[in-house]
Amino acid sequence: MDAGLVNADSTLGSQLVNSHWYRVAGLAPRLRDTLRIHSQYWRRQLWYVVEDRINARYHRFDRQAYRIIRLLDGRTTLQQLWLRLAAEAGEHLPSQEEILSLLGQLHSLDLLATDTLPDLAELAGRGRSQTWRKRAASYFNPLAIRIPLFDPDRFLQRAAQRLAPVLSWRGAAIWLVCVLPALVLAASHWRELTNNFGERVMALDNLLMLAVLFPLVKILHELGHGLACKLGGGEVHDLGIMLLLFLPVPYLEASSSWTFPDKRARMLVGAAGMLVEVWLAALAFYLWFWLEPGMAKALAYDVTVLASVTTVLFNANPLLRYDGYYIASDALEIPNLAQRAGRWWSYLFERHLLGRRYAESPAQAPGEAFWFTLYSPLSFLYRTFVMFSIAVFVAGQYFAVGVLIAVWSVAASVALPLWRALGWLARNVSAGGIDSRPRRVILALAAGLGLFLFALPLPHHTQVDGVLWLPDSAVVRAGQTGFAERVLAISDSDLQPGETILELADSGLAAELAAQTARTEAAQVRYDAARLEDPAAGERYAAELRREQKALAHLAERDARLAVKSASGGRLWLSQSEDMPGRHFRQGDVLGYVIPPAPPRVRIIVDQSDEALIREHTRSVRVKLPFAVDSLWPATILRSVPAASNELPSAALGRSGGGEIATDPRDDSGRRALTSHFEYELGLPDDFPYRLIGSRVSVRFEHPLEPVGKRIWRGLRRLFLAHFHS
C-alpha cells in the first residue's frame, strides 16, 4: 500500500495579533471543489481527513484546525472569520499568526482555490520541487522505487462483486483451517526447512526462479489490499511497479481506505495482503511436504519462503512503513505515527536544549508521548539492522552486490539522516529567538561529545566465558581399546605418579602379541644359525630380525597401555567405578580424573575478532566465579592454541550447556561451535580455593585506556572485514 497521508494540524501558543494581518484581512479564500472531508475518531478525539480527488492525496487535520477550514467558503473574509472564531472560541481563540500559518500549509498542499490568474511560475516551481522531493525520497530509499502503470479500479470492482460470498466469515474459517495445521507441521519440520538456507536460497539458478516467483506472489498480495478496499467502499486508481532491492514487484495504491470511519475496516485493508501471502505460503508448504524432490518441490519451497519471510521482515513489522505500520497506527489510534514521533524528538530538543518555552508538543492525547519516544529510535535501529543483515546475507554469496547494498544503506539510513539533523540543528541554532545561553549549552554538549568520543581515555576490557579445567596430565584416559578387567584404585583415593588405576584386556591384542613373539624368536634362531655357519650370509637375516623386533615392540607398547596409570599425583575420581569391570572402552575414552593439589586451569575460547587485541594488548587478567562474585582472582596466560578451531573444550560453554556460544544443532555432544575461535589456557594462583571442575567462570582481559570513538571505529571495521572478507 502507498503512503500519502500528511498531518497538517496547526500549532498554538503564538502571539494573538499579527502586525501584517491588515494585508490579508479582506481576502476570502476557499477550498477547492474537488476536495472531500471525512471525520474520524482517534483516541476519542475528532479528526478530519481531507481527500484530494485530483492528486489522490489525503491530509489529516485536528479539530482545532478544522474550525478554521470549515469557514473557508470564498465569501467569508479572514477578518470576518477571525471575529466569528472569537465569538465561538472564547479563550481558545486561535491567533492571527496561527490562521496565517494554516493558510500557508493549505496553499503549499494545493488545497486552496483562487479566482485570480495563478502565478504560473510559482506553480511550475512548486511542481518541480514536489517532483524532486518524491524522486529523492524514492531514490534514497534502498527498499523501494515506485513507477505507476495503470488504473485497476474497474477490475477490482468486478472481482469484489464475484468474490463477495467468499470474502466473509466463511472465508476466514477456511483460512484458519488451511493455515493453522501448516504452522504445526512447519514447526515439526523446522530443521529440514532451514537446513543450508543460505546456500539453497542464494544459488544462482534459485535466484532466477525467485525473480520470476516474487512478482507473482506480490501481485496476489496487492490484489488482497485492493479487494479489501473495494469491499469497504474505497477506490483504487493506481497500480504500478516498485523496485524492491532492484527487483521489480507490483504495488497498489489503496490509501482511500484512510477515509473509512471504522478503524477495524482500515486495519483489515492493511492486513489483507499479508493474509493472502500467509494463505499462499501454507498451500505451498503442503505441496513441498507432499512432493518428491525435484523442480516442483523447489518451486513450492521458494513460494513458502517468499510468502512468509518477506511478510515477517517487511510487511508485518510496524517499524518499517509498510502494512504493519499502518495497522499499528490504527490499532494505537495515533495518526501519522512516524512523522509525529520525529516531531516529538524535535520538540524535546527545542524545549529543553534550545529553551523555546513556546514550542508545542505533537502529543495531543494521553499515552501518545510514550509511543513517540519509543518509535523513532526503534524504527531507525530496525531499518539499519534489516538493511545490513540483507547486505551481509547477500555478500556471503555475491560479494559486490552485498557491498553495494551496504554502502547504499549507510548513505540512506545513516549519512543522509545525520546530514539533515545537522542542517536542522544549524538552522535552529542560528535562528533568531535563541539567547546565548542555549547556544553555549549546545556548543558545550558538542565539544563534550567530541572529547568523550575521541580524546577521553576510558577503561577498556574484553570479557569472555571460561570453564575450570584440569591439566591434560590429570585426565585419565584409556590408552588402548579393551575390556576393563580389574580396578586397582578406588575413587577418592590418593595416588602417586605412575600408579596403576585400571587394567584392560584385549584378547585379540594378546593373540597378536603371542604370534609376533613366536615370529621374532624364529627370526632370531635363523639369524643365529646363519651367523654361525657364514657370518657374511647371516647379515641377510639381520634385516628380517629387526623388522620382527620392531613389530613386537609396537605390540608390546600397545599391551603396556592396557594398564591405565596416573600421569600425576592427586586425588582420584572415577566415573561409575563399580560398573567398570567387563565394560568395553575405546582408546582415548575419559575414565576419570586425578585432581592434583595445585589449582585448576581455566580454559577459554576467544572470538577471532578479539584474539589479536587479547594477544597484543593485555595488561592483566582477572577471573570471577558465579558463586563468589565478590572475589576477583588474578590469572596468567599459560598457553594458546595457534590455530582456530570449531571444537569447544567443554559443552558448558555452548548454548546447550548454558553458555553463550552458538553450537551446531546437528552435533549431539554440544561441543561444535558454528564459528571458529582460538583457545587459551590460564593459570590461577596457588591459594585458589575451589576445585569445582567444569564450572563456568567469567574472565576479563584488561587493556590500556582508550577513547570510545576509537573502539567504535575498530568494531565497525572489524564487522566489515569479518562479514565481507576484505
URQUIUR-V832616 format. One record per residue. N is the residue number from 1. PHI is phi in whole degrees, 0 to 359 (NA if undefined). D_CENTER is the distance of its C-alpha to the mean C-alpha in Angstrom with 1 decimal. Layout:
N|PHI|D_CENTER + N|PHI|D_CENTER
This chain:
1|NA|24.5 + 2|273|25.5 + 3|251|25.1 + 4|216|28.5 + 5|276|29.2 + 6|242|30.4 + 7|267|31.1 + 8|232|34.4 + 9|290|35.6 + 10|278|38.1 + 11|246|38.1 + 12|248|41.0 + 13|104|42.7 + 14|275|44.5 + 15|295|48.2 + 16|295|50.3 + 17|249|52.7 + 18|251|51.8 + 19|291|54.4 + 20|259|53.8 + 21|297|54.1 + 22|298|57.7 + 23|289|56.5 + 24|242|54.5 + 25|300|56.3 + 26|272|58.4 + 27|285|55.6 + 28|234|54.8 + 29|289|51.4 + 30|215|50.2 + 31|282|47.1 + 32|293|47.1 + 33|289|48.6 + 34|273|45.6 + 35|266|43.4 + 36|236|42.7 + 37|242|41.6 + 38|238|39.8 + 39|258|39.4 + 40|216|36.4 + 41|250|35.7 + 42|233|32.5 + 43|51|32.5 + 44|63|36.3 + 45|245|36.8 + 46|275|38.4 + 47|238|36.6 + 48|231|38.0 + 49|254|36.4 + 50|265|38.4 + 51|264|38.1 + 52|266|39.2 + 53|286|40.5 + 54|280|41.3 + 55|264|37.9 + 56|55|35.8 + 57|237|34.1 + 58|229|33.8 + 59|230|34.2 + 60|256|33.9 + 61|234|36.4 + 62|279|37.1 + 63|294|40.4 + 64|293|41.9 + 65|291|41.3 + 66|292|42.7 + 67|301|45.9 + 68|274|46.5 + 69|298|45.3 + 70|294|47.6 + 71|268|50.6 + 72|275|50.0 + 73|252|52.6 + 74|86|54.5 + 75|249|57.5 + 76|272|56.4 + 77|286|56.4 + 78|295|53.9 + 79|293|56.6 + 80|296|57.5 + 81|299|53.8 + 82|291|53.4 + 83|295|56.7 + 84|294|55.7 + 85|296|52.3 + 86|298|54.3 + 87|289|56.5 + 88|271|53.7 + 89|271|51.0 + 90|67|53.1 + 91|286|51.1 + 92|266|47.9 + 93|295|49.4 + 94|290|46.9 + 95|283|48.1 + 96|297|49.5 + 97|295|46.7 + 98|292|44.1 + 99|297|46.1 + 100|295|46.2 + 101|296|42.5 + 102|296|41.8 + 103|298|44.3 + 104|297|42.5 + 105|295|39.3 + 106|298|41.1 + 107|293|42.8 + 108|294|39.6 + 109|269|38.2 + 110|60|41.5 + 111|259|42.4 + 112|262|45.9 + 113|264|48.9 + 114|223|51.7 + 115|265|55.4 + 116|259|56.0 + 117|296|55.4 + 118|290|51.7 + 119|281|50.7 + 120|297|49.7 + 121|296|48.4 + 122|294|46.2 + 123|297|44.9 + 124|296|44.2 + 125|296|42.5 + 126|293|40.3 + 127|297|39.5 + 128|296|38.6 + 129|296|36.4 + 130|294|34.6 + 131|298|34.2 + 132|297|32.8 + 133|296|30.3 + 134|295|29.1 + 135|293|28.9 + 136|297|27.1 + 137|298|24.5 + 138|286|24.1 + 139|290|24.2 + 140|274|21.8 + 141|257|19.1 + 142|289|17.5 + 143|266|16.5 + 144|202|20.1 + 145|231|23.7 + 146|255|26.3 + 147|227|29.8 + 148|290|32.1 + 149|237|34.5 + 150|208|36.8 + 151|262|37.7 + 152|261|36.8 + 153|298|38.4 + 154|296|41.6 + 155|299|39.8 + 156|292|37.4 + 157|296|40.4 + 158|293|42.2 + 159|296|39.2 + 160|296|38.6 + 161|294|42.3 + 162|285|42.4 + 163|266|39.2 + 164|304|40.0 + 165|298|41.3 + 166|277|38.0 + 167|278|35.7 + 168|210|36.8 + 169|295|36.4 + 170|294|37.5 + 171|297|34.6 + 172|296|32.2 + 173|294|33.9 + 174|297|33.6 + 175|300|29.9 + 176|295|29.4 + 177|297|31.7 + 178|279|29.8 + 179|276|26.1 + 180|300|26.4 + 181|298|28.0 + 182|297|25.4 + 183|296|22.6 + 184|294|24.7 + 185|294|25.5 + 186|297|22.0 + 187|295|21.0 + 188|285|24.0 + 189|247|23.3 + 190|297|19.6 + 191|296|20.2 + 192|293|22.4 + 193|288|19.9 + 194|260|17.0 + 195|295|19.4 + 196|54|18.9 + 197|300|16.5 + 198|299|15.8 + 199|294|19.5 + 200|290|20.7 + 201|282|18.7 + 202|270|19.0 + 203|298|22.7 + 204|300|24.9 + 205|294|27.1 + 206|288|24.2 + 207|297|22.7 + 208|296|26.2 + 209|293|26.2 + 210|296|22.9 + 211|298|24.3 + 212|278|27.2 + 213|284|25.5 + 214|301|22.8 + 215|298|25.4 + 216|294|27.4 + 217|294|24.6 + 218|287|23.7 + 219|293|27.4 + 220|294|27.7 + 221|302|24.7 + 222|291|26.6 + 223|297|29.9 + 224|298|28.6 + 225|301|27.9 + 226|297|31.4 + 227|296|33.2 + 228|296|31.9 + 229|294|32.8 + 230|293|36.3 + 231|296|36.9 + 232|276|36.2 + 233|96|38.8 + 234|271|36.6 + 235|237|37.0 + 236|229|34.8 + 237|238|36.2 + 238|214|33.4 + 239|225|31.7 + 240|203|30.3 + 241|249|27.9 + 242|241|24.4 + 243|277|23.0 + 244|264|19.4 + 245|53|18.0 + 246|73|21.7 + 247|258|22.2 + 248|288|25.0 + 249|225|24.3 + 250|283|26.5 + 251|224|26.0 + 252|221|28.4 + 253|272|29.5 + 254|239|30.0 + 255|288|29.9 + 256|296|33.5 + 257|294|32.0 + 258|292|31.3 + 259|272|35.0 + 260|295|35.0 + 261|288|36.3 + 262|269|34.6 + 263|292|30.9 + 264|293|30.5 + 265|293|31.8 + 266|294|29.3 + 267|295|26.4 + 268|294|27.9 + 269|297|27.9 + 270|296|24.3 + 271|270|23.4 + 272|301|26.0 + 273|298|23.9 + 274|292|21.2 + 275|297|24.0 + 276|296|25.6 + 277|295|22.5 + 278|295|21.9 + 279|297|25.6 + 280|295|25.6 + 281|297|22.8 + 282|295|24.9 + 283|298|28.0 + 284|295|26.4 + 285|295|25.1 + 286|300|28.7 + 287|296|30.0 + 288|299|27.6 + 289|291|28.7 + 290|267|32.4 + 291|285|32.8 + 292|280|33.9 + 293|305|31.9 + 294|161|32.5 + 295|297|31.6 + 296|297|31.6 + 297|293|29.2 + 298|295|26.8 + 299|297|27.1 + 300|297|26.4 + 301|295|23.2 + 302|296|22.0 + 303|295|22.9 + 304|299|21.1 + 305|294|17.8 + 306|298|18.3 + 307|278|19.5 + 308|242|16.7 + 309|295|13.3 + 310|296|14.0 + 311|294|15.3 + 312|289|12.4 + 313|288|9.8 + 314|247|12.5 + 315|293|15.7 + 316|280|15.1 + 317|276|12.5 + 318|289|14.9 + 319|280|12.7 + 320|252|13.6 + 321|277|17.4 + 322|237|18.0 + 323|303|19.6 + 324|300|17.5 + 325|296|18.3 + 326|289|22.0 + 327|296|22.1 + 328|296|20.6 + 329|299|23.1 + 330|290|25.9 + 331|295|24.9 + 332|280|24.7 + 333|58|27.7 + 334|236|26.4 + 335|292|27.4 + 336|52|25.6 + 337|301|22.7 + 338|294|20.8 + 339|296|24.0 + 340|288|25.5 + 341|294|22.5 + 342|296|22.9 + 343|294|26.6 + 344|295|26.1 + 345|291|24.6 + 346|296|27.3 + 347|297|29.8 + 348|300|28.8 + 349|294|29.2 + 350|295|32.5 + 351|288|33.9 + 352|260|33.0 + 353|252|33.0 + 354|276|35.3 + 355|74|37.6 + 356|276|38.0 + 357|292|39.3 + 358|272|39.8 + 359|299|36.2 + 360|261|35.3 + 361|284|32.3 + 362|284|30.5 + 363|284|30.0 + 364|246|33.0 + 365|215|32.5 + 366|301|31.7 + 367|94|28.0 + 368|292|26.7 + 369|300|26.3 + 370|299|23.8 + 371|290|21.5 + 372|298|22.1 + 373|297|21.1 + 374|279|17.7 + 375|293|16.8 + 376|301|17.1 + 377|294|14.8 + 378|293|12.0 + 379|296|12.5 + 380|298|12.5 + 381|295|9.4 + 382|291|7.4 + 383|301|9.6 + 384|296|9.2 + 385|298|5.4 + 386|296|6.4 + 387|294|9.5 + 388|291|8.8 + 389|296|6.7 + 390|297|9.8 + 391|298|12.0 + 392|294|11.2 + 393|297|11.6 + 394|291|14.8 + 395|296|16.1 + 396|299|16.3 + 397|247|19.0 + 398|228|20.2 + 399|300|20.0 + 400|298|21.7 + 401|294|19.7 + 402|297|16.4 + 403|295|18.0 + 404|299|19.4 + 405|296|16.2 + 406|297|14.8 + 407|296|18.1 + 408|297|18.1 + 409|297|14.7 + 410|298|16.1 + 411|294|19.3 + 412|277|18.3 + 413|264|15.4 + 414|239|16.7 + 415|295|20.3 + 416|295|21.8 + 417|300|20.7 + 418|294|21.8 + 419|298|25.1 + 420|295|25.7 + 421|295|25.1 + 422|294|27.6 + 423|296|30.0 + 424|297|29.9 + 425|296|30.5 + 426|297|33.3 + 427|296|35.0 + 428|288|34.9 + 429|290|36.2 + 430|276|39.0 + 431|287|39.9 + 432|287|42.9 + 433|88|42.9 + 434|243|41.1 + 435|281|43.3 + 436|289|43.1 + 437|296|41.5 + 438|301|38.0 + 439|299|38.2 + 440|295|38.9 + 441|296|36.1 + 442|295|33.5 + 443|297|35.0 + 444|295|35.0 + 445|295|31.3 + 446|297|30.4 + 447|295|32.7 + 448|297|31.4 + 449|295|27.8 + 450|297|29.0 + 451|295|31.0 + 452|296|28.3 + 453|283|25.8 + 454|238|28.3 + 455|236|31.5 + 456|278|31.2 + 457|284|30.9 + 458|236|28.9 + 459|303|28.6 + 460|224|26.1 + 461|211|25.3 + 462|239|23.0 + 463|241|22.6 + 464|225|22.2 + 465|265|23.3 + 466|219|26.6 + 467|220|29.3 + 468|290|33.0 + 469|217|34.8 + 470|261|38.3 + 471|298|39.8 + 472|302|40.2 + 473|291|43.9 + 474|271|43.4 + 475|272|41.8 + 476|270|44.5 + 477|238|43.9 + 478|286|46.1 + 479|282|47.8 + 480|206|49.0 + 481|291|48.4 + 482|174|50.9 + 483|261|51.9 + 484|292|52.3 + 485|255|56.1 + 486|216|56.7 + 487|259|54.7 + 488|264|56.7 + 489|226|54.5 + 490|252|53.0 + 491|298|49.8 + 492|70|50.0 + 493|260|52.9 + 494|273|53.4 + 495|240|53.5 + 496|256|54.9 + 497|302|53.5 + 498|88|54.7 + 499|285|55.7 + 500|284|55.3 + 501|256|52.9 + 502|210|53.0 + 503|246|55.0 + 504|256|53.6 + 505|230|55.9 + 506|223|55.4 + 507|298|58.4 + 508|295|57.4 + 509|294|57.0 + 510|297|60.4 + 511|293|62.1 + 512|298|60.6 + 513|294|61.8 + 514|295|65.3 + 515|294|65.6 + 516|290|64.5 + 517|297|66.9 + 518|295|69.7 + 519|295|68.8 + 520|292|68.7 + 521|296|72.1 + 522|296|73.5 + 523|295|72.3 + 524|293|73.9 + 525|298|77.2 + 526|297|77.2 + 527|293|76.5 + 528|296|79.2 + 529|294|81.8 + 530|293|81.1 + 531|288|81.3 + 532|290|84.7 + 533|284|86.2 + 534|211|84.7 + 535|306|82.4 + 536|292|81.3 + 537|288|80.4 + 538|295|78.6 + 539|295|75.8 + 540|293|74.6 + 541|270|73.7 + 542|294|72.0 + 543|297|68.7 + 544|298|68.7 + 545|297|69.2 + 546|297|66.4 + 547|296|64.0 + 548|291|65.0 + 549|295|64.8 + 550|295|61.3 + 551|296|60.2 + 552|294|61.9 + 553|296|60.2 + 554|295|56.8 + 555|293|57.6 + 556|295|59.2 + 557|295|56.0 + 558|296|54.0 + 559|295|56.6 + 560|294|56.4 + 561|286|52.7 + 562|293|53.5 + 563|271|54.5 + 564|278|51.2 + 565|241|52.0 + 566|279|50.3 + 567|277|49.2 + 568|214|49.3 + 569|272|50.9 + 570|156|49.4 + 571|266|48.9 + 572|277|48.2 + 573|226|45.5 + 574|248|45.7 + 575|274|43.5 + 576|54|45.8 + 577|296|48.9 + 578|292|51.2 + 579|264|49.7 + 580|290|49.7 + 581|304|53.2 + 582|90|53.1 + 583|281|49.3 + 584|262|48.2 + 585|235|45.9 + 586|267|44.4 + 587|301|44.6 + 588|97|41.9 + 589|298|41.2 + 590|279|40.6 + 591|261|43.6 + 592|174|43.2 + 593|218|43.1 + 594|250|45.7 + 595|278|44.4 + 596|282|46.2 + 597|290|47.4 + 598|288|45.1 + 599|295|41.7 + 600|289|38.8 + 601|265|36.3 + 602|244|32.6 + 603|253|30.5 + 604|230|27.0 + 605|241|24.4 + 606|239|22.8 + 607|298|19.8 + 608|300|21.1 + 609|290|19.6 + 610|259|21.6 + 611|295|24.7 + 612|294|26.6 + 613|296|26.1 + 614|291|27.4 + 615|290|30.2 + 616|257|31.5 + 617|227|30.8 + 618|253|31.3 + 619|268|34.0 + 620|203|33.9 + 621|232|32.2 + 622|232|32.0 + 623|238|31.4 + 624|232|30.7 + 625|260|31.2 + 626|295|29.4 + 627|262|32.9 + 628|217|34.5 + 629|289|32.0 + 630|276|35.0 + 631|245|35.9 + 632|243|34.6 + 633|244|36.2 + 634|290|36.6 + 635|219|35.7 + 636|233|36.6 + 637|280|35.0 + 638|271|37.4 + 639|201|35.8 + 640|222|32.7 + 641|278|32.1 + 642|288|32.0 + 643|248|30.0 + 644|287|26.4 + 645|213|26.0 + 646|260|23.7 + 647|275|26.1 + 648|274|25.6 + 649|293|28.8 + 650|209|28.3 + 651|294|26.2 + 652|293|25.8 + 653|277|23.1 + 654|275|20.9 + 655|296|18.8 + 656|295|21.6 + 657|259|23.9 + 658|98|22.0 + 659|273|20.5 + 660|255|17.1 + 661|274|17.3 + 662|289|15.6 + 663|246|18.7 + 664|288|19.7 + 665|293|20.3 + 666|278|23.4 + 667|265|25.1 + 668|291|27.2 + 669|285|28.0 + 670|72|24.5 + 671|244|25.3 + 672|250|23.5 + 673|280|20.2 + 674|284|17.6 + 675|240|17.9 + 676|281|21.2 + 677|205|22.4 + 678|249|25.7 + 679|250|27.9 + 680|237|30.1 + 681|236|33.0 + 682|249|34.2 + 683|258|37.6 + 684|254|38.4 + 685|293|41.6 + 686|296|44.7 + 687|272|44.7 + 688|295|41.2 + 689|271|42.3 + 690|258|39.7 + 691|234|39.9 + 692|275|37.1 + 693|295|36.1 + 694|95|32.5 + 695|284|31.3 + 696|285|27.9 + 697|226|28.2 + 698|251|26.2 + 699|243|27.2 + 700|242|27.0 + 701|260|28.0 + 702|274|29.5 + 703|245|29.4 + 704|299|31.5 + 705|302|30.8 + 706|204|28.4 + 707|294|27.2 + 708|293|23.6 + 709|301|23.3 + 710|294|24.3 + 711|293|21.6 + 712|298|18.9 + 713|298|20.4 + 714|295|20.7 + 715|295|17.1 + 716|295|16.0 + 717|297|18.7 + 718|296|17.8 + 719|298|14.2 + 720|297|15.9 + 721|295|18.6 + 722|290|16.6 + 723|269|14.4 + 724|252|17.2 + 725|54|20.1 + 726|243|22.2
